[in-house]
Amino acid sequence: LQLLFSIMVAVPEPIIRSNIVVALGDMAFRWTNLTEPWMPHMYALLRDNDVNVRHNTLTVLTHLVLNDMVKVRGQVSEMVMCLEDEDERIQDMAALFMGEFKLKQQGMLLYNLLPDMVGRLSAAELEEGMFRRIIKFVFGFIAKAKQTDALVDKLCQRFRTTDKPRQWRDVGFCLSQLT
């Protein structure tokens, strides 16, 4: 497994990276516990230079996440960044993924991951307009008043955990989306 991931990261040919992602997706579907520690390497391919590698990676990860074959944690922020990909197919697939992901556990999974997602997106130092478009899209899925109130509390706690003005602005923008 380590050899396969090493090849995936190091090989210069995009078609080989694409094929390895598909093979790893099949392996993750069958042997979830073995592949789980290696998943961050797979998520990293969502930022590959080649559009076909990014597309195949998003397709495989969408399948694995929506079928509960991998535990999604903070890495969902990598997937939502695909909403701003230069390729329209990837943008559409990321939007479709989020539309299905919000339904998992009656929306509670997305709600529970939002504070961490905000922190990771803010720490990624995305261009401010990109950050705001992603947040507007994702926060559009929060509809319950109880969830909104709890998110306000959780996001306000983020003010204390950082000393960076940019992250304060990002959290402030997120709070403005909850009104």
N, CA and C atoms as an extended XYZ file, in Angstrom:
537
Properties=species:S:1:pos:R:3:atomname:S:1:resname:S:1:resid:I:1 pbc="F F F"
N         0.829       -1.193        0.000 N   LEU     1
C         0.000        0.000        0.000 CA  LEU     1
C         0.874        1.258        0.000 C   LEU     1
N         1.925        1.221        0.818 N   GLN     2
C         2.818        2.371        0.870 CA  GLN     2
C         3.475        2.604       -0.484 C   GLN     2
N         3.842        1.539       -1.162 N   LEU     3
C         4.463        1.663       -2.474 CA  LEU     3
C         3.499        2.310       -3.466 C   LEU     3
N         2.253        1.892       -3.440 N   LEU     4
C         1.256        2.443       -4.352 CA  LEU     4
C         1.050        3.939       -4.112 C   LEU     4
N         0.971        4.341       -2.856 N   PHE     5
C         0.820        5.766       -2.556 CA  PHE     5
C         2.077        6.550       -2.907 C   PHE     5
N         3.242        5.947       -2.714 N   SER     6
C         4.495        6.614       -3.085 CA  SER     6
C         4.557        6.835       -4.591 C   SER     6
N         4.151        5.844       -5.353 N   ILE     7
C         4.122        5.984       -6.813 CA  ILE     7
C         3.126        7.068       -7.203 C   ILE     7
N         1.963        7.058       -6.575 N   MET     8
C         0.924        8.036       -6.896 CA  MET     8
C         1.423        9.464       -6.700 C   MET     8
N         2.161        9.690       -5.647 N   VAL     9
C         2.647       11.036       -5.335 CA  VAL     9
C         3.811       11.439       -6.232 C   VAL     9
N         4.667       10.482       -6.577 N   ALA    10
C         5.913       10.813       -7.260 CA  ALA    10
C         5.859       10.731       -8.783 C   ALA    10
N         4.942        9.982       -9.322 N   VAL    11
C         4.941        9.751      -10.770 CA  VAL    11
C         4.577       11.035      -11.530 C   VAL    11
N         5.325       11.360      -12.582 N   PRO    12
C         5.042       12.598      -13.313 CA  PRO    12
C         3.864       12.496      -14.295 C   PRO    12
N         3.502       11.296      -14.713 N   GLU    13
C         2.436       11.137      -15.710 CA  GLU    13
C         1.059       11.191      -15.061 C   GLU    13
N         0.227       12.137      -15.485 N   PRO    14
C        -1.109       12.277      -14.887 CA  PRO    14
C        -1.995       11.052      -15.072 C   PRO    14
N        -1.869       10.354      -16.187 N   ILE    15
C        -2.733        9.196      -16.429 CA  ILE    15
C        -2.458        8.094      -15.409 C   ILE    15
N        -1.204        7.967      -14.998 N   ILE    16
C        -0.867        6.958      -13.985 CA  ILE    16
C        -1.452        7.365      -12.637 C   ILE    16
N        -1.354        8.659      -12.280 N   ARG    17
C        -1.964        9.125      -11.023 CA  ARG    17
C        -3.468        8.887      -11.043 C   ARG    17
N        -4.096        9.169      -12.184 N   SER    18
C        -5.546        8.958      -12.304 CA  SER    18
C        -5.916        7.494      -12.116 C   SER    18
N        -5.162        6.622      -12.748 N   ASN    19
C        -5.453        5.191      -12.636 CA  ASN    19
C        -5.215        4.672      -11.219 C   ASN    19
N        -4.179        5.170      -10.567 N   ILE    20
C        -3.904        4.745       -9.194 CA  ILE    20
C        -5.014        5.212       -8.256 C   ILE    20
N        -5.532        6.420       -8.476 N   VAL    21
C        -6.642        6.919       -7.645 CA  VAL    21
C        -7.849        5.994       -7.764 C   VAL    21
N        -8.161        5.577       -8.972 N   VAL    22
C        -9.297        4.673       -9.173 CA  VAL    22
C        -9.034        3.341       -8.482 C   VAL    22
N        -7.826        2.815       -8.628 N   ALA    23
C        -7.480        1.541       -7.976 CA  ALA    23
C        -7.550        1.670       -6.460 C   ALA    23
N        -7.043        2.778       -5.936 N   LEU    24
C        -7.095        2.994       -4.482 CA  LEU    24
C        -8.525        3.155       -3.992 C   LEU    24
N        -9.365        3.744       -4.820 N   GLY    25
C       -10.780        3.846       -4.460 CA  GLY    25
C       -11.411        2.474       -4.324 C   GLY    25
N       -11.082        1.576       -5.252 N   ASP    26
C       -11.585        0.202       -5.161 CA  ASP    26
C       -11.051       -0.489       -3.916 C   ASP    26
N        -9.775       -0.257       -3.628 N   MET    27
C        -9.184       -0.866       -2.432 CA  MET    27
C        -9.822       -0.297       -1.161 C   MET    27
N       -10.066        0.995       -1.141 N   ALA    28
C       -10.682        1.627        0.034 CA  ALA    28
C       -12.100        1.110        0.248 C   ALA    28
N       -12.779        0.807       -0.840 N   PHE    29
C       -14.136        0.279       -0.731 CA  PHE    29
C       -14.112       -1.106       -0.080 C   PHE    29
N       -13.106       -1.886       -0.394 N   ARG    30
C       -13.016       -3.250        0.125 CA  ARG    30
C       -12.291       -3.328        1.470 C   ARG    30
N       -11.179       -2.583        1.609 N   TRP    31
C       -10.351       -2.648        2.811 CA  TRP    31
C       -10.245       -1.266        3.450 C   TRP    31
N       -11.334       -0.806        3.983 N   THR    32
C       -11.430        0.541        4.545 CA  THR    32
C       -10.391        0.796        5.629 C   THR    32
N       -10.236       -0.122        6.541 N   ASN    33
C        -9.320        0.091        7.668 CA  ASN    33
C        -7.862        0.186        7.234 C   ASN    33
N        -7.499       -0.515        6.186 N   LEU    34
C        -6.115       -0.459        5.707 CA  LEU    34
C        -5.804        0.861        5.005 C   LEU    34
N        -6.771        1.365        4.279 N   THR    35
C        -6.521        2.577        3.483 CA  THR    35
C        -6.780        3.864        4.253 C   THR    35
N        -7.512        3.792        5.354 N   GLU    36
C        -7.882        5.004        6.110 CA  GLU    36
C        -6.683        5.889        6.470 C   GLU    36
N        -5.575        5.354        6.972 N   PRO    37
C        -4.450        6.232        7.323 CA  PRO    37
C        -3.822        6.943        6.119 C   PRO    37
N        -4.080        6.450        4.931 N   TRP    38
C        -3.468        6.999        3.721 CA  TRP    38
C        -4.376        7.991        2.995 C   TRP    38
N        -5.584        8.171        3.473 N   MET    39
C        -6.550        9.017        2.766 CA  MET    39
C        -6.106       10.477        2.591 C   MET    39
N        -5.377       11.085        3.522 N   PRO    40
C        -4.940       12.467        3.272 CA  PRO    40
C        -4.133       12.621        1.984 C   PRO    40
N        -3.394       11.585        1.607 N   HIS    41
C        -2.641       11.634        0.347 CA  HIS    41
C        -3.588       11.654       -0.851 C   HIS    41
N        -4.703       10.965       -0.709 N   MET    42
C        -5.683       10.936       -1.789 CA  MET    42
C        -6.388       12.291       -1.899 C   MET    42
N        -6.761       12.855       -0.759 N   TYR    43
C        -7.398       14.174       -0.767 CA  TYR    43
C        -6.465       15.224       -1.373 C   TYR    43
N        -5.167       15.061       -1.171 N   ALA    44
C        -4.196       16.027       -1.703 CA  ALA    44
C        -4.247       16.095       -3.224 C   ALA    44
N        -4.667       15.016       -3.873 N   LEU    45
C        -4.750       15.025       -5.338 CA  LEU    45
C        -5.887       15.898       -5.861 C   LEU    45
N        -6.748       16.376       -4.969 N   LEU    46
C        -7.776       17.327       -5.400 CA  LEU    46
C        -7.145       18.657       -5.807 C   LEU    46
N        -5.866       18.843       -5.475 N   ARG    47
C        -5.142       20.059       -5.851 CA  ARG    47
C        -4.079       19.780       -6.913 C   ARG    47
N        -4.179       18.635       -7.573 N   ASP    48
C        -3.221       18.263       -8.613 CA  ASP    48
C        -3.284       19.270       -9.769 C   ASP    48
N        -2.196       19.387      -10.498 N   ASN    49
C        -2.159       20.302      -11.642 CA  ASN    49
C        -3.010       19.823      -12.805 C   ASN    49
N        -3.199       18.519      -12.920 N   ASP    50
C        -3.939       17.949      -14.050 CA  ASP    50
C        -5.428       17.861      -13.739 C   ASP    50
N        -6.243       18.367      -14.648 N   VAL    51
C        -7.691       18.408      -14.427 CA  VAL    51
C        -8.288       17.002      -14.365 C   VAL    51
N        -7.762       16.059      -15.148 N   ASN    52
C        -8.306       14.694      -15.127 CA  ASN    52
C        -7.999       13.990      -13.813 C   ASN    52
N        -6.848       14.253      -13.237 N   VAL    53
C        -6.514       13.678      -11.928 CA  VAL    53
C        -7.464       14.234      -10.872 C   VAL    53
N        -7.690       15.556      -10.901 N   ARG    54
C        -8.610       16.163       -9.934 CA  ARG    54
C       -10.021       15.603      -10.118 C   ARG    54
N       -10.452       15.465      -11.352 N   HIS    55
C       -11.794       14.953      -11.639 CA  HIS    55
C       -11.949       13.518      -11.140 C   HIS    55
N       -10.986       12.659      -11.458 N   ASN    56
C       -11.060       11.267      -11.002 CA  ASN    56
C       -11.007       11.180       -9.479 C   ASN    56
N       -10.166       12.004       -8.873 N   THR    57
C       -10.051       11.987       -7.412 CA  THR    57
C       -11.367       12.404       -6.770 C   THR    57
N       -11.973       13.467       -7.275 N   LEU    58
C       -13.254       13.921       -6.721 CA  LEU    58
C       -14.336       12.869       -6.932 C   LEU    58
N       -14.341       12.227       -8.078 N   THR    59
C       -15.324       11.179       -8.358 CA  THR    59
C       -15.173       10.026       -7.369 C   THR    59
N       -13.947        9.565       -7.176 N   VAL    60
C       -13.686        8.442       -6.276 CA  VAL    60
C       -14.029        8.818       -4.834 C   VAL    60
N       -13.582        9.986       -4.394 N   LEU    61
C       -13.856       10.402       -3.014 CA  LEU    61
C       -15.350       10.614       -2.774 C   LEU    61
N       -16.040       11.165       -3.756 N   THR    62
C       -17.497       11.340       -3.636 CA  THR    62
C       -18.160        9.990       -3.412 C   THR    62
N       -17.778        9.020       -4.220 N   HIS    63
C       -18.335        7.673       -4.087 CA  HIS    63
C       -18.044        7.093       -2.703 C   HIS    63
N       -16.809        7.215       -2.250 N   LEU    64
C       -16.423        6.642       -0.959 CA  LEU    64
C       -17.127        7.337        0.209 C   LEU    64
N       -17.194        8.649        0.173 N   VAL    65
C       -17.810        9.400        1.276 CA  VAL    65
C       -19.314        9.167        1.327 C   VAL    65
N       -19.982        9.271        0.191 N   LEU    66
C       -21.444        9.147        0.188 CA  LEU    66
C       -21.915        7.724        0.489 C   LEU    66
N       -21.023        6.752        0.289 N   ASN    67
C       -21.369        5.363        0.614 CA  ASN    67
C       -20.780        4.931        1.957 C   ASN    67
N       -20.351        5.912        2.746 N   ASP    68
C       -19.835        5.666        4.092 CA  ASP    68
C       -18.663        4.691        4.121 C   ASP    68
N       -17.828        4.723        3.098 N   MET    69
C       -16.668        3.844        3.062 CA  MET    69
C       -15.442        4.502        3.699 C   MET    69
N       -15.441        5.815        3.794 N   VAL    70
C       -14.374        6.520        4.506 CA  VAL    70
C       -15.021        7.509        5.454 C   VAL    70
N       -14.348        7.736        6.557 N   LYS    71
C       -14.830        8.715        7.511 CA  LYS    71
C       -14.346       10.080        7.039 C   LYS    71
N       -15.267       10.971        6.870 N   VAL    72
C       -14.895       12.307        6.439 CA  VAL    72
C       -14.810       13.186        7.673 C   VAL    72
N       -13.726       13.885        7.760 N   ARG    73
C       -13.532       14.802        8.883 CA  ARG    73
C       -13.252       16.167        8.283 C   ARG    73
N       -12.131       16.720        8.647 N   GLY    74
C       -11.776       18.031        8.137 CA  GLY    74
C       -11.478       18.041        6.651 C   GLY    74
N       -11.245       16.839        6.085 N   GLN    75
C       -10.918       16.782        4.665 CA  GLN    75
C       -12.063       17.235        3.780 C   GLN    75
N       -13.251       17.336        4.334 N   VAL    76
C       -14.365       17.816        3.511 CA  VAL    76
C       -14.065       19.227        3.013 C   VAL    76
N       -13.225       19.959        3.719 N   SER    77
C       -12.843       21.295        3.248 CA  SER    77
C       -12.080       21.209        1.930 C   SER    77
N       -11.317       20.138        1.738 N   GLU    78
C       -10.626       19.939        0.456 CA  GLU    78
C       -11.647       19.755       -0.667 C   GLU    78
N       -12.721       19.058       -0.350 N   MET    79
C       -13.729       18.801       -1.374 CA  MET    79
C       -14.528       20.061       -1.690 C   MET    79
N       -14.825       20.879       -0.680 N   VAL    80
C       -15.597       22.094       -0.974 CA  VAL    80
C       -14.752       23.126       -1.722 C   VAL    80
N       -13.434       23.059       -1.576 N   MET    81
C       -12.589       23.967       -2.354 CA  MET    81
C       -12.714       23.699       -3.851 C   MET    81
N       -13.169       22.504       -4.196 N   CYS    82
C       -13.390       22.173       -5.605 CA  CYS    82
C       -14.538       22.993       -6.198 C   CYS    82
N       -15.351       23.614       -5.350 N   LEU    83
C       -16.407       24.502       -5.851 CA  LEU    83
C       -15.815       25.675       -6.631 C   LEU    83
N       -14.552       25.978       -6.377 N   GLU    84
C       -13.869       27.089       -7.036 CA  GLU    84
C       -12.802       26.609       -8.018 C   GLU    84
N       -12.882       25.365       -8.433 N   ASP    85
C       -11.917       24.824       -9.392 CA  ASP    85
C       -12.064       25.546      -10.728 C   ASP    85
N       -10.993       25.577      -11.501 N   GLU    86
C       -11.032       26.234      -12.807 CA  GLU    86
C       -11.874       25.456      -13.811 C   GLU    86
N       -12.058       24.146      -13.575 N   ASP    87
C       -12.831       23.303      -14.483 CA  ASP    87
C       -14.293       23.252      -14.036 C   ASP    87
N       -15.183       23.556      -14.951 N   GLU    88
C       -16.607       23.627      -14.614 CA  GLU    88
C       -17.182       22.265      -14.222 C   GLU    88
N       -16.686       21.193      -14.828 N   ARG    89
C       -17.174       19.848      -14.463 CA  ARG    89
C       -16.884       19.544      -13.001 C   ARG    89
N       -15.705       19.942      -12.547 N   ILE    90
C       -15.319       19.697      -11.156 CA  ILE    90
C       -16.157       20.560      -10.227 C   ILE    90
N       -16.405       21.798      -10.611 N   GLN    91
C       -17.277       22.672       -9.807 CA  GLN    91
C       -18.659       22.049       -9.654 C   GLN    91
N       -19.216       21.583      -10.767 N   ASP    92
C       -20.550       20.980      -10.740 CA  ASP    92
C       -20.583       19.712       -9.886 C   ASP    92
N       -19.535       18.894      -10.007 N   MET    93
C       -19.490       17.662       -9.224 CA  MET    93
C       -19.358       17.974       -7.734 C   MET    93
N       -18.587       18.993       -7.399 N   ALA    94
C       -18.441       19.382       -5.991 CA  ALA    94
C       -19.775       19.891       -5.440 C   ALA    94
N       -20.504       20.651       -6.239 N   ALA    95
C       -21.816       21.141       -5.808 CA  ALA    95
C       -22.786       19.973       -5.625 C   ALA    95
N       -22.742       19.019       -6.534 N   LEU    96
C       -23.590       17.835       -6.421 CA  LEU    96
C       -23.225       17.036       -5.170 C   LEU    96
N       -21.921       16.889       -4.931 N   PHE    97
C       -21.476       16.192       -3.715 CA  PHE    97
C       -22.040       16.863       -2.474 C   PHE    97
N       -21.915       18.185       -2.385 N   MET    98
C       -22.397       18.895       -1.196 CA  MET    98
C       -23.907       18.759       -1.053 C   MET    98
N       -24.620       18.767       -2.162 N   GLY    99
C       -26.068       18.587       -2.111 CA  GLY    99
C       -26.462       17.236       -1.539 C   GLY    99
N       -25.682       16.207       -1.842 N   GLU   100
C       -25.945       14.874       -1.287 CA  GLU   100
C       -25.390       14.738        0.135 C   GLU   100
N       -24.245       15.347        0.364 N   PHE   101
C       -23.597       15.244        1.671 CA  PHE   101
C       -24.450       15.884        2.766 C   PHE   101
N       -25.142       16.950        2.429 N   LYS   102
C       -25.973       17.624        3.441 CA  LYS   102
C       -27.089       16.711        3.950 C   LYS   102
N       -27.443       15.695        3.179 N   LEU   103
C       -28.517       14.784        3.570 CA  LEU   103
C       -28.045       13.694        4.537 C   LEU   103
N       -26.747       13.511        4.654 N   LYS   104
C       -26.221       12.464        5.526 CA  LYS   104
C       -26.576       12.787        6.979 C   LYS   104
N       -27.097       11.819        7.654 N   GLN   105
C       -27.489       11.951        9.060 CA  GLN   105
C       -28.396       13.168        9.271 C   GLN   105
N       -29.345       13.358        8.386 N   GLN   106
C       -30.306       14.469        8.432 CA  GLN   106
C       -29.607       15.829        8.553 C   GLN   106
N       -28.467       15.967        7.914 N   GLY   107
C       -27.757       17.239        7.911 CA  GLY   107
C       -26.848       17.449        9.100 C   GLY   107
N       -26.868       16.525       10.039 N   MET   108
C       -26.063       16.697       11.247 CA  MET   108
C       -24.569       16.538       10.971 C   MET   108
N       -24.202       15.700       10.017 N   LEU   109
C       -22.782       15.506        9.718 CA  LEU   109
C       -22.169       16.803        9.196 C   LEU   109
N       -22.845       17.444        8.254 N   LEU   110
C       -22.342       18.719        7.726 CA  LEU   110
C       -22.300       19.768        8.833 C   LEU   110
N       -23.346       19.836        9.608 N   TYR   111
C       -23.406       20.802       10.711 CA  TYR   111
C       -22.240       20.605       11.680 C   TYR   111
N       -21.939       19.356       12.029 N   ASN   112
C       -20.858       19.066       12.973 CA  ASN   112
C       -19.480       19.389       12.399 C   ASN   112
N       -19.340       19.305       11.090 N   LEU   113
C       -18.048       19.555       10.458 CA  LEU   113
C       -17.825       21.027       10.095 C   LEU   113
N       -18.867       21.842       10.125 N   LEU   114
C       -18.742       23.233        9.676 CA  LEU   114
C       -17.700       24.057       10.432 C   LEU   114
N       -17.660       24.035       11.748 N   PRO   115
C       -16.643       24.862       12.420 CA  PRO   115
C       -15.217       24.500       12.014 C   PRO   115
N       -14.935       23.205       11.930 N   ASP   116
C       -13.608       22.778       11.507 CA  ASP   116
C       -13.357       23.163       10.047 C   ASP   116
N       -14.379       23.033        9.223 N   MET   117
C       -14.253       23.403        7.812 CA  MET   117
C       -13.917       24.890        7.681 C   MET   117
N       -14.595       25.715        8.440 N   VAL   118
C       -14.324       27.156        8.410 CA  VAL   118
C       -12.886       27.426        8.819 C   VAL   118
N       -12.439       26.766        9.882 N   GLY   119
C       -11.071       26.946       10.344 CA  GLY   119
C       -10.048       26.532        9.307 C   GLY   119
N       -10.284       25.395        8.666 N   ARG   120
C        -9.340       24.916        7.650 CA  ARG   120
C        -9.339       25.801        6.410 C   ARG   120
N       -10.520       26.228        5.983 N   LEU   121
C       -10.586       27.112        4.805 CA  LEU   121
C        -9.913       28.442        5.095 C   LEU   121
N       -10.111       28.954        6.292 N   SER   122
C        -9.499       30.222        6.667 CA  SER   122
C        -7.988       30.077        6.780 C   SER   122
N        -7.533       28.979        7.361 N   ALA   123
C        -6.098       28.747        7.511 CA  ALA   123
C        -5.426       28.497        6.162 C   ALA   123
N        -6.193       28.031        5.177 N   ALA   124
C        -5.639       27.769        3.846 CA  ALA   124
C        -5.294       29.068        3.118 C   ALA   124
N        -5.727       30.185        3.688 N   GLU   125
C        -5.459       31.509        3.121 CA  GLU   125
C        -5.879       31.600        1.656 C   GLU   125
N        -7.102       31.160        1.409 N   LEU   126
C        -7.684       31.310        0.081 CA  LEU   126
C        -7.871       32.789       -0.208 C   LEU   126
N        -7.986       33.095       -1.467 N   GLU   127
C        -8.336       34.467       -1.845 CA  GLU   127
C        -9.684       34.768       -1.186 C   GLU   127
N        -9.836       35.965       -0.651 N   GLU   128
C       -11.000       36.283        0.177 CA  GLU   128
C       -12.326       36.081       -0.559 C   GLU   128
N       -12.372       36.449       -1.823 N   GLY   129
C       -13.598       36.251       -2.602 CA  GLY   129
C       -13.935       34.781       -2.761 C   GLY   129
N       -12.922       33.958       -2.955 N   MET   130
C       -13.125       32.517       -3.078 CA  MET   130
C       -13.660       31.948       -1.767 C   MET   130
N       -13.059       32.348       -0.657 N   PHE   131
C       -13.515       31.896        0.655 CA  PHE   131
C       -14.987       32.259        0.851 C   PHE   131
N       -15.337       33.482        0.518 N   ARG   132
C       -16.713       33.939        0.740 CA  ARG   132
C       -17.719       33.206       -0.139 C   ARG   132
N       -17.360       32.927       -1.384 N   ARG   133
C       -18.280       32.191       -2.264 CA  ARG   133
C       -18.507       30.771       -1.744 C   ARG   133
N       -17.439       30.137       -1.285 N   ILE   134
C       -17.568       28.777       -0.747 CA  ILE   134
C       -18.459       28.786        0.494 C   ILE   134
N       -18.207       29.721        1.397 N   ILE   135
C       -18.983       29.795        2.640 CA  ILE   135
C       -20.457       30.085        2.344 C   ILE   135
N       -20.728       31.012        1.435 N   LYS   136
C       -22.128       31.301        1.086 CA  LYS   136
C       -22.835       30.042        0.597 C   LYS   136
N       -22.146       29.274       -0.244 N   PHE   137
C       -22.741       28.053       -0.781 CA  PHE   137
C       -23.007       27.040        0.339 C   PHE   137
N       -22.005       26.771        1.150 N   VAL   138
C       -22.127       25.742        2.183 CA  VAL   138
C       -23.106       26.163        3.275 C   VAL   138
N       -23.028       27.413        3.696 N   PHE   139
C       -23.937       27.859        4.757 CA  PHE   139
C       -25.385       27.930        4.279 C   PHE   139
N       -25.599       27.914        2.986 N   GLY   140
C       -26.954       27.861        2.445 CA  GLY   140
C       -27.688       26.585        2.823 C   GLY   140
N       -26.945       25.566        3.250 N   PHE   141
C       -27.556       24.302        3.649 CA  PHE   141
C       -28.018       24.288        5.097 C   PHE   141
N       -27.652       25.291        5.870 N   ILE   142
C       -28.052       25.349        7.278 CA  ILE   142
C       -29.401       26.047        7.351 C   ILE   142
N       -30.416       25.290        7.741 N   ALA   143
C       -31.769       25.840        7.732 CA  ALA   143
C       -32.432       25.832        9.109 C   ALA   143
N       -31.939       25.020       10.011 N   LYS   144
C       -32.587       24.893       11.317 CA  LYS   144
C       -32.101       25.990       12.257 C   LYS   144
N       -33.031       26.629       12.932 N   ALA   145
C       -32.694       27.730       13.841 CA  ALA   145
C       -31.799       27.252       14.982 C   ALA   145
N       -32.058       26.054       15.475 N   LYS   146
C       -31.252       25.524       16.574 CA  LYS   146
C       -29.796       25.331       16.129 C   LYS   146
N       -29.607       24.842       14.898 N   GLN   147
C       -28.257       24.672       14.365 CA  GLN   147
C       -27.580       26.027       14.187 C   GLN   147
N       -28.330       26.998       13.719 N   THR   148
C       -27.779       28.336       13.521 CA  THR   148
C       -27.296       28.917       14.841 C   THR   148
N       -28.115       28.803       15.872 N   ASP   149
C       -27.727       29.324       17.183 CA  ASP   149
C       -26.460       28.642       17.708 C   ASP   149
N       -26.400       27.336       17.564 N   ALA   150
C       -25.233       26.602       18.048 CA  ALA   150
C       -23.989       26.960       17.233 C   ALA   150
N       -24.156       27.170       15.932 N   LEU   151
C       -23.014       27.560       15.095 CA  LEU   151
C       -22.489       28.937       15.468 C   LEU   151
N       -23.395       29.837       15.807 N   VAL   152
C       -22.959       31.169       16.243 CA  VAL   152
C       -22.052       31.028       17.459 C   VAL   152
N       -22.461       30.209       18.420 N   ASP   153
C       -21.634       29.999       19.618 CA  ASP   153
C       -20.279       29.393       19.261 C   ASP   153
N       -20.282       28.363       18.418 N   LYS   154
C       -19.036       27.695       18.053 CA  LYS   154
C       -18.104       28.619       17.267 C   LYS   154
N       -18.679       29.412       16.378 N   LEU   155
C       -17.847       30.317       15.591 CA  LEU   155
C       -17.295       31.452       16.450 C   LEU   155
N       -18.093       31.929       17.389 N   CYS   156
C       -17.602       32.984       18.286 CA  CYS   156
C       -16.417       32.497       19.111 C   CYS   156
N       -16.392       31.226       19.446 N   GLN   157
C       -15.257       30.670       20.167 CA  GLN   157
C       -13.987       30.719       19.322 C   GLN   157
N       -14.138       30.707       18.016 N   ARG   158
C       -12.984       30.762       17.114 CA  ARG   158
C       -12.243       32.096       17.220 C   ARG   158
N       -12.945       33.148       17.617 N   PHE   159
C       -12.282       34.450       17.764 CA  PHE   159
C       -11.159       34.365       18.800 C   PHE   159
N       -11.398       33.582       19.855 N   ARG   160
C       -10.411       33.465       20.929 CA  ARG   160
C        -9.217       32.595       20.548 C   ARG   160
N        -9.404       31.717       19.585 N   THR   161
C        -8.352       30.747       19.272 CA  THR   161
C        -7.361       31.245       18.221 C   THR   161
N        -7.574       32.424       17.678 N   THR   162
C        -6.647       32.941       16.669 CA  THR   162
C        -6.288       34.389       16.974 C   THR   162
N        -5.146       34.777       16.480 N   ASP   163
C        -4.743       36.178       16.634 CA  ASP   163
C        -4.490       36.824       15.274 C   ASP   163
N        -4.992       36.193       14.222 N   LYS   164
C        -4.786       36.694       12.857 CA  LYS   164
C        -6.015       37.478       12.388 C   LYS   164
N        -5.824       38.729       11.997 N   PRO   165
C        -6.953       39.549       11.531 CA  PRO   165
C        -7.720       38.928       10.361 C   PRO   165
N        -7.015       38.256        9.464 N   ARG   166
C        -7.698       37.640        8.322 CA  ARG   166
C        -8.683       36.573        8.805 C   ARG   166
N        -8.284       35.767        9.765 N   GLN   167
C        -9.178       34.738       10.287 CA  GLN   167
C       -10.339       35.353       11.058 C   GLN   167
N       -10.097       36.498       11.721 N   TRP   168
C       -11.213       37.206       12.369 CA  TRP   168
C       -12.228       37.660       11.325 C   TRP   168
N       -11.733       38.198       10.212 N   ARG   169
C       -12.641       38.635        9.142 CA  ARG   169
C       -13.419       37.450        8.582 C   ARG   169
N       -12.732       36.320        8.395 N   ASP   170
C       -13.395       35.139        7.852 CA  ASP   170
C       -14.497       34.648        8.786 C   ASP   170
N       -14.202       34.585       10.071 N   VAL   171
C       -15.214       34.147       11.046 CA  VAL   171
C       -16.370       35.154       11.087 C   VAL   171
N       -16.038       36.445       11.057 N   GLY   172
C       -17.076       37.472       11.027 CA  GLY   172
C       -17.980       37.333        9.816 C   GLY   172
N       -17.387       37.037        8.662 N   PHE   173
C       -18.187       36.823        7.466 CA  PHE   173
C       -19.103       35.602        7.640 C   PHE   173
N       -18.573       34.533        8.214 N   CYS   174
C       -19.394       33.352        8.446 CA  CYS   174
C       -20.587       33.664        9.354 C   CYS   174
N       -20.328       34.434       10.389 N   LEU   175
C       -21.417       34.818       11.296 CA  LEU   175
C       -22.461       35.646       10.557 C   LEU   175
N       -22.029       36.494        9.635 N   SER   176
C       -22.986       37.307        8.880 CA  SER   176
C       -23.881       36.454        7.977 C   SER   176
N       -23.412       35.281        7.619 N   GLN   177
C       -24.194       34.386        6.758 CA  GLN   177
C       -25.252       33.612        7.530 C   GLN   177
N       -25.187       33.671        8.838 N   LEU   178
C       -26.125       32.919        9.672 CA  LEU   178
C       -27.323       33.752       10.110 C   LEU   178
N       -27.394       34.990        9.680 N   THR   179
C       -28.526       35.816       10.115 CA  THR   179
C       -29.709       35.666        9.206 C   THR   179
